[in-house]
Amino acid sequence: MRYEPVIGLELHIQLATASKLFSPSSAAFGAEPNAHVNEIDLGYPGVLPVLNAQAVRFATLFGLAIGAEINPHAFFMRKNYFYPDLPKGYQISQLDDAIIRGGVVTVETADGVRKVRINRGQLEEDAGKSVHDAFSDRTGIDLNRAGVPLIELVSEPDLRSAAEAVAYMRQLHHLVRYLGISDGNMQEGSFRCDANVSIRVAGSNDLNPRVELKNINSFRFVEQAINLEIERQSDLMDSGKTVEQETRLFDPDRMETRTMRSKEEANDYRYFPDPDLLPLDLTPEWIEETRAMLPELPQARAARYQKDYGLDADAIQFILQTRDMADYYDTLSAACGDGKLAANWMQGEFARLYNELAGSIKDIPLTVERFAGLLQRVQDNTISASAAKKLLPQLWAGDATADELIDAQGLRQVNDDGQIAAWVDEVIAAHPEQVAAYRAGQGKMLGFLTGQVLKRSQGQANPKTVNALLQEKLKA
């Protein structure tokens, strides 16, 4: 590649608080336009903002999870600009004295491990929304989102491809959902991205003018927009033209980026400390109290699963899709005493039933205790794995235990070697042609004969014992 992309992302992560950052208005999504607003959100004269303590806690949890420093004396600033959906004429945000400082996100990419440094993570309020398609001759303003709490996470320009940018986004998307600080719903705008993209001659350390791609709300669109911008800038440089610093919008229908405005610098916003808000004063004790709330983080959990249970990447990815799923797995592993067995079953019939539910692990009717009871009956050879697979949907749909279902359906496995040997002898005597074929080297006949023994036992013979006795007797 002649040119090397240089990419930094600004992620806007909506925090899952009940109310807004500086007002008691609901932060819930989906209400009628302008239903979740009050005088503070509307910027009325004489009103004063009151900081949402839960938003501060969530931001601190996130910062600690990425190994950042938590600023004990963060300031809120007024960022001044005019938008129709910004009633006050300024946004309350942070800048150099943001609550989150530094940190690193380690990302697995196709080209190896990429360590992405974090510049800062700032608490800020969201703007409202301009609605252009509800009326034919005017624009609607919906202020339900105005004042909703965000973390704006600003990375250093450490990413070198669109694919790396998406991998970084996906990891942070998973982390905020895992921590429970954001629902990460990209369709509702809870997780959005501004991408800063520039290119330089491969091998150079120079930083060229960057282009900001604004408000992209899907992983696929981020990858497409960055690749288009890399191509556009490459064409400009190839033709001897200069890349201008600007903000562009991505149009997925036309598969193009187009100019929105020239890119502002920090001084264009006339930042100054908000006179209505005191600096945040976070004591070391409060920060440590928050640190104690951190769960075992995904990367640490993945390493433990691989080390303790020998789980592969697919199993780990399934288990770690949510924190609740991982907690369910840990409890199941402890109850049945076999982490590998628990993982295999969760990836199998359990996964099918769970995907049909299309909800949360909290909503499933199958308790860990009843699931573990089924796995224990497989472990002690009370039932076969195939019988257990048939019982799992029944456990899922009802309240019975595995033992109750096993007894009601007569599924207890026969482990008596003498009884199984008698069935094996009967099958060998009844199928001389297949026996001869096996002894002549047709190994597939063993499966046929095993099936006949299981059929004769009405599915109750232990398959492992059947297989072992058949091979022993067929040697004769």
Residue pairs with C-beta under 8 A, 6 or more apart in sequence:
1 202
2 201
2 202
2 234
3 199
3 200
3 201
3 202
3 230
3 233
3 234
3 237
4 160
4 199
4 200
4 201
4 202
4 203
4 204
5 159
5 160
5 161
5 162
5 197
5 198
5 199
5 226
5 230
6 157
6 159
6 160
6 197
6 198
6 199
6 200
6 207
6 208
6 210
7 157
7 159
7 160
7 161
7 162
7 164
7 165
7 195
7 196
7 197
7 198
7 226
8 154
8 155
8 156
8 157
8 158
8 159
8 195
8 196
8 210
9 153
9 154
9 155
9 159
9 165
9 168
9 169
9 193
9 194
9 195
9 196
10 152
10 153
10 154
10 155
10 193
10 194
10 195
10 196
11 151
11 152
11 153
11 155
11 169
11 172
11 191
11 192
11 193
12 126
12 150
12 151
12 152
12 191
12 192
12 193
12 194
13 62
13 150
13 151
13 152
13 153
13 172
13 176
13 181
13 182
13 184
13 190
13 191
14 27
14 126
14 148
14 149
14 150
14 182
14 183
14 189
14 190
14 191
15 54
15 55
15 58
15 59
15 148
15 149
15 150
15 151
15 181
15 182
16 58
16 180
16 181
16 182
16 183
17 27
17 52
17 54
17 55
17 58
17 149
18 26
18 27
18 28
18 54
19 25
19 26
19 27
19 52
20 26
20 27
20 36
20 41
20 52
20 125
20 146
20 147
20 148
20 149
21 49
21 51
21 52
21 55
21 92
21 123
21 124
21 125
21 147
21 148
21 149
21 150
22 40
22 49
22 50
22 51
22 52
22 92
22 125
22 147
22 277
23 38
23 40
23 41
23 49
23 50
23 147
24 38
24 50
25 36
25 37
25 38
25 40
25 41
25 147
26 36
27 36
27 147
27 148
27 149
28 36
29 144
29 185
29 188
29 190
30 188
31 144
33 131
33 140
33 142
33 144
34 141
34 142
34 143
34 144
35 144
36 144
37 143
37 144
37 146
39 47
40 47
40 48
40 49
40 147
41 87
41 143
41 146
41 147
42 87
42 143
43 87
43 88
43 89
48 276
49 92
49 274
49 276
49 277
51 76
51 277
51 280
52 149
55 123
55 149
56 99
56 123
56 280
56 282
57 290
58 149
58 151
58 179
58 181
58 182
59 99
59 100
59 121
59 123
59 151
60 70
60 99
60 282
60 287
60 290
61 179
61 181
61 290
61 293
61 294
62 100
62 121
62 151
62 175
62 176
62 179
62 181
63 69
63 70
63 99
63 100
63 103
63 121
64 70
64 287
64 290
64 291
64 294
65 175
65 179
65 294
65 297
66 100
66 103
66 104
66 105
66 118
66 175
67 102
67 103
67 104
68 100
68 101
68 102
68 103
68 118
68 121
69 100
69 101
69 102
69 103
70 99
70 100
70 101
70 282
70 287
71 97
71 98
71 99
71 100
71 101
71 280
71 282
72 280
72 281
72 282
72 283
72 284
72 287
73 97
73 279
73 280
73 281
73 282
74 94
74 97
74 98
74 99
74 123
74 279
74 280
74 282
75 94
75 95
75 97
75 273
75 279
75 280
76 92
76 93
76 94
76 123
76 273
76 274
76 277
76 279
76 280
77 92
77 93
77 94
77 95
77 271
77 272
77 273
77 274
78 90
78 91
78 92
78 93
78 271
78 272
78 273
78 274
79 90
79 91
79 92
79 93
79 95
79 124
79 269
79 271
80 89
80 90
80 269
80 270
80 271
81 89
81 90
81 91
81 264
81 268
81 269
82 89
83 127
83 128
83 130
84 130
84 139
84 141
85 127
85 128
85 129
85 130
85 141
85 142
85 143
85 146
86 127
86 128
86 146
87 128
87 143
87 146
91 124
91 125
91 127
92 124
92 125
92 274
92 277
93 122
93 123
93 124
93 125
93 152
94 120
94 122
94 123
94 124
95 122
95 266
95 271
96 120
97 279
98 120
98 121
98 122
98 123
99 121
99 122
99 123
99 280
99 282
100 118
100 120
100 121
100 122
100 151
100 153
101 120
101 121
102 117
102 118
102 119
102 120
103 117
103 118
103 121
104 115
104 116
104 117
104 118
105 115
105 116
105 118
105 155
105 168
105 171
105 172
106 113
106 114
106 115
106 116
106 299
107 113
107 114
107 115
107 116
107 164
107 167
107 168
107 171
108 167
109 161
109 163
109 164
109 167
110 163
111 161
111 164
114 158
114 159
114 160
114 164
114 167
114 168
115 158
116 155
116 156
116 158
116 159
116 168
117 155
117 156
117 158
118 153
118 154
118 155
118 156
119 154
119 155
119 156
120 153
120 154
121 151
121 152
121 153
121 154
122 151
122 152
122 154
123 149
123 150
123 151
124 149
124 150
124 151
124 152
125 146
125 147
125 148
125 149
125 150
126 145
126 146
126 147
126 148
126 149
126 150
127 145
127 146
128 141
128 142
128 143
128 144
128 145
128 146
129 141
129 142
129 143
129 144
129 145
130 139
130 140
130 141
130 142
131 139
131 140
131 141
131 142
132 139
132 140
134 140
145 189
153 172
155 168
157 196
157 198
157 207
157 210
159 165
159 168
161 226
162 222
162 223
162 224
162 226
162 227
162 230
163 223
165 195
165 222
165 223
165 226
166 219
166 222
166 223
169 193
169 219
169 222
170 219
173 184
173 186
173 191
174 298
174 320
175 297
175 298
176 182
176 184
176 191
177 183
177 184
177 322
177 323
178 295
178 297
178 298
178 320
178 322
178 323
179 294
179 295
179 323
180 323
182 190
182 191
183 190
184 190
184 191
185 191
186 192
186 217
186 218
186 219
187 217
189 217
191 217
192 215
192 216
192 217
193 215
193 216
193 217
193 222
194 212
194 213
194 214
194 215
194 216
195 212
195 213
195 216
195 222
195 225
195 226
195 229
196 210
196 211
196 212
196 213
197 210
197 211
197 212
197 213
197 226
197 229
197 230
197 233
198 207
198 208
198 209
198 210
198 211
198 233
198 243
199 208
199 230
199 233
199 234
199 237
199 243
200 206
200 207
200 208
208 243
209 242
209 243
209 244
209 245
210 245
210 263
211 229
211 233
211 243
211 244
211 245
211 246
211 247
211 248
211 257
211 263
212 246
212 247
212 248
212 263
213 225
213 226
213 229
213 247
213 248
213 249
213 250
213 257
214 247
214 248
214 249
214 250
214 260
215 249
216 222
216 225
216 250
221 250
221 252
224 250
224 252
224 255
225 250
225 257
228 250
228 255
228 256
228 257
229 248
229 257
232 257
233 243
236 242
236 243
237 243
244 262
245 262
245 263
246 259
246 260
246 261
246 262
246 263
247 259
247 260
247 261
247 262
247 263
247 264
248 257
248 258
248 259
248 260
249 257
249 258
249 260
250 256
250 257
251 257
251 258
295 323
296 304
298 320
298 326
301 320
301 326
302 316
302 320
305 311
305 315
305 316
305 319
305 339
305 343
306 316
308 339
309 333
309 339
309 340
309 343
310 340
311 319
311 339
311 340
311 343
314 347
315 343
315 344
315 347
318 325
318 346
318 347
318 351
319 325
319 326
319 329
319 343
319 346
320 326
322 360
322 361
324 360
324 361
324 362
325 361
328 361
328 368
329 342
329 343
329 346
331 368
332 342
332 346
332 368
332 371
332 372
332 375
333 339
333 342
333 343
335 368
335 369
335 372
336 342
336 372
336 375
336 376
336 379
337 379
338 375
338 379
341 375
341 378
341 379
342 375
345 371
345 375
345 392
348 389
349 389
349 392
349 393
350 366
350 371
350 392
353 364
353 366
353 392
353 393
353 396
354 361
354 364
357 363
357 364
364 396
365 396
365 397
366 392
366 395
366 396
370 395
370 401
370 402
371 392
371 395
373 401
373 402
373 403
374 388
374 391
374 392
374 395
374 402
375 388
376 402
377 383
377 388
377 402
377 403
377 406
378 384
378 385
378 388
381 413
381 415
381 462
382 406
382 412
382 413
383 391
383 406
383 411
383 412
383 413
384 413
384 459
384 462
384 463
386 459
387 406
387 411
387 413
387 459
388 402
391 402
391 405
391 406
391 411
394 400
394 405
395 401
395 402
395 405
400 408
405 411
406 412
410 460
411 459
411 460
412 460
413 460
413 461
413 462
414 420
414 457
414 460
414 461
414 462
415 462
415 465
417 465
417 469
419 461
420 453
420 457
420 461
420 462
420 465
420 466
420 469
421 469
421 473
423 453
423 456
423 457
423 461
423 466
424 453
424 466
424 469
424 470
424 473
425 473
426 456
427 449
427 452
427 453
427 456
428 435
428 449
428 470
428 473
428 474
430 452
431 448
431 449
431 452
434 445
434 448
434 449
435 445
435 449
435 474
437 445
438 445
438 446
438 449
438 474
439 474
446 467
446 470
446 471
446 474
449 470
449 474
450 463
450 466
450 467
450 470
453 461
453 466
453 470
454 461
454 463
454 466
457 466
